[in-house]
Amino acid sequence: MAYIKNAEMRWSDLDPNFHLRHSVYYDFGAYCRICFLFDNGVTDKLMKELEIGPILFREECVFKRE
């Protein structure tokens, strides 16, 4: 199943070469993970009621080229 979430880029998200900065790339990943949960009915209210929450065991990205 594909999940697509549009994100707005800001000037401060880019490096001097107009590439997305590494930390911003990871921030967008975290944003998309939470949006996926909310868009599928797993809201903060539900998680609080069930006393559960998302756990991220590992986050890794390998950049093959510039």
C-alpha positions as CSV (number, residue, x, y, z in Angstrom):
1,M,0.0,0.0,0.0
2,A,1.4,3.4,-1.0
3,Y,1.1,6.4,1.2
4,I,1.8,9.9,-0.2
5,K,1.9,13.0,1.9
6,N,2.8,16.4,0.3
7,A,5.1,18.6,2.3
8,E,5.9,22.2,1.8
9,M,9.6,23.1,1.5
10,R,10.9,26.2,3.2
11,W,14.0,28.2,2.3
12,S,15.6,27.2,5.6
13,D,15.2,23.5,4.7
14,L,17.8,23.8,2.0
15,D,21.6,23.9,2.0
16,P,23.6,26.3,-0.1
17,N,23.4,23.9,-3.0
18,F,19.6,23.8,-2.8
19,H,19.5,20.3,-1.5
20,L,17.3,19.2,1.3
21,R,19.3,19.2,4.6
22,H,19.7,15.8,6.2
23,S,18.0,16.8,9.4
24,V,15.0,18.1,7.5
25,Y,14.7,14.9,5.6
26,Y,14.5,12.9,8.8
27,D,12.0,15.5,10.2
28,F,9.7,15.0,7.2
29,G,9.9,11.2,7.7
30,A,8.8,11.6,11.3
31,Y,6.0,13.9,10.2
32,C,4.8,11.4,7.6
33,R,4.8,8.5,10.1
34,I,2.5,10.4,12.5
35,C,0.3,11.6,9.6
36,F,-0.1,8.0,8.4
37,L,-1.3,6.9,11.9
38,F,-3.7,9.8,12.2
39,D,-5.0,9.4,8.6
40,N,-5.7,5.7,9.5
41,G,-7.6,6.5,12.7
42,V,-4.8,6.1,15.2
43,T,-5.0,9.5,16.8
44,D,-3.3,10.9,19.8
45,K,-6.7,10.7,21.7
46,L,-7.0,7.0,20.8
47,M,-3.4,6.2,21.9
48,K,-3.9,8.0,25.1
49,E,-7.1,6.1,25.8
50,L,-5.4,2.8,25.1
51,E,-2.2,3.9,26.9
52,I,0.0,3.1,23.8
53,G,2.2,5.1,21.6
54,P,4.4,4.6,18.5
55,I,7.9,3.3,19.0
56,L,10.7,3.9,16.5
57,F,13.4,1.3,17.1
58,R,15.7,2.4,14.3
59,E,15.9,5.1,11.7
60,E,18.6,5.0,9.0
61,C,19.2,6.5,5.7
62,V,21.9,5.8,3.2
63,F,22.6,8.5,0.7
64,K,24.0,6.9,-2.5
65,R,25.0,10.2,-4.2
66,E,24.5,13.9,-4.0
